[in-house]
């Protein structure tokens, strides 16, 4: 007599539950890692801008709010070199804001259109910034601070 060997419905159900549990745990972490990568890319640009601002300050004795005046060639999402006060990157919009001749901020605002929306855990348009008065990076969203700064 020949016996058919197959998985029972209970065994298949247990496997599906295990896979669903693993996916529910790992998927948010995946999006957090992707968001962190996008922010690290922006932080690198901000750090380059900061260094270039200091070089400009040594030459002209003031800071600038124009990307064209800086020694860094930052390319926007369109592939063109950034000029003016703002620069459109793929996931962030960078802005140099002068507070005075001796103080400035570099602001990176997260875009939230259909293709670049951040995970729901973060405010839809969170802002990450560098402040020259405190020489620190910060973020406007508590989750952003917890995940990327702490």
C-alpha positions in Angstrom: 0.0 0.0 0.0 1.4 3.3 -1.0 1.2 6.4 1.3 0.9 9.9 -0.1 3.3 12.3 1.7 2.4 15.9 1.7 2.2 18.9 4.0 -0.9 19.3 6.1 -2.9 22.4 6.1 -1.7 23.2 9.7 2.0 22.9 8.7 1.4 25.3 5.7 -0.4 27.7 7.9 2.4 27.7 10.5 4.9 28.4 7.7 2.8 31.3 6.4 2.5 32.7 10.0 6.2 32.6 10.5 7.0 34.3 7.2 4.4 37.0 7.9 5.8 37.6 11.4 9.4 37.9 10.0 8.2 40.3 7.3 6.3 42.5 9.8 9.4 42.8 11.9 11.9 43.3 9.1 10.0 45.6 6.8 10.0 48.7 9.0 13.7 48.2 9.7 14.3 48.0 5.9 12.6 51.4 5.4 14.5 52.9 8.3 17.8 51.8 6.7 16.8 53.2 3.4 15.8 56.5 5.0 19.1 56.6 6.9 21.0 56.0 3.7 19.2 58.9 2.0 19.9 61.2 5.0 23.6 60.2 5.1 23.9 61.1 1.5 22.4 64.6 2.4 24.6 64.9 5.5 27.7 64.4 3.3 26.5 67.2 1.0 25.9 69.4 4.1 29.3 68.7 5.4 30.9 69.6 2.1 28.9 72.8 2.0 30.0 73.6 5.6 33.7 73.2 4.7 33.2 75.3 1.6 31.4 78.0 3.6 34.4 78.2 6.0 36.8 78.5 3.1 34.6 81.3 1.6 34.6 83.0 5.0 38.4 83.0 5.2 38.6 84.6 1.8 35.8 87.2 1.9 35.2 87.6 5.7 31.5 86.7 5.3 29.4 83.7 4.6 27.5 83.2 1.4 24.0 82.0 0.6 24.7 81.2 -3.0 25.9 77.7 -4.0 27.7 79.2 -7.0 30.1 81.0 -4.7 31.2 77.8 -2.9 34.1 75.6 -3.9 31.9 72.5 -3.9 30.0 71.5 -7.0 26.8 70.0 -5.8 24.7 68.5 -8.5 20.9 68.6 -8.2 18.5 65.9 -9.2 18.5 67.2 -12.8 22.3 66.8 -13.0 23.0 70.5 -13.1 25.4 72.2 -10.7 23.4 74.0 -8.0 23.3 77.8 -8.0 21.4 80.3 -5.9 20.0 79.7 -2.4 18.4 76.3 -2.9 19.3 73.0 -4.5 16.9 70.3 -5.4 18.3 66.8 -4.6 16.5 63.6 -5.2 15.0 63.3 -1.7 15.8 66.6 0.0 15.8 70.3 -0.9 18.9 72.0 0.4 18.9 75.7 1.3 21.6 78.0 2.7 20.1 80.6 5.0 22.3 83.5 6.3 21.4 84.5 9.8 24.1 87.3 9.9 27.6 87.8 8.4 29.0 85.3 10.9 26.1 82.8 11.2 24.3 80.6 8.7 22.1 77.5 8.5 22.1 74.7 6.0 18.6 73.3 5.8 17.6 70.0 4.3 13.9 69.6 3.9 12.6 66.1 3.2 10.4 65.9 0.1 7.1 64.1 0.4 5.8 63.7 -3.1 4.3 60.4 -4.4 7.7 58.9 -5.4 9.9 60.1 -2.5 7.5 60.0 0.5 9.3 59.2 3.7 8.0 56.4 5.9 4.9 57.2 7.9 6.9 57.1 11.1 8.4 60.5 10.3 6.7 63.8 9.8 5.8 64.2 6.1 8.2 67.1 5.6 10.8 66.7 8.4 13.7 69.2 8.3 17.2 68.2 9.0 19.6 71.2 9.5 23.1 72.4 10.5 23.3 75.5 12.6 26.7 77.3 12.6 25.9 79.2 15.8 25.9 75.9 17.8 28.0 73.9 15.3 25.4 71.1 15.5 23.1 69.0 13.3 19.5 68.7 14.4 16.1 67.6 13.1 12.5 68.9 13.6 10.9 65.5 14.2 11.4 63.5 17.4 11.6 60.2 15.5 14.2 61.7 13.1 16.3 62.8 16.1 16.0 59.4 17.8 16.8 57.4 14.6 19.5 59.5 13.0 21.1 61.9 15.5 21.2 60.0 18.9 
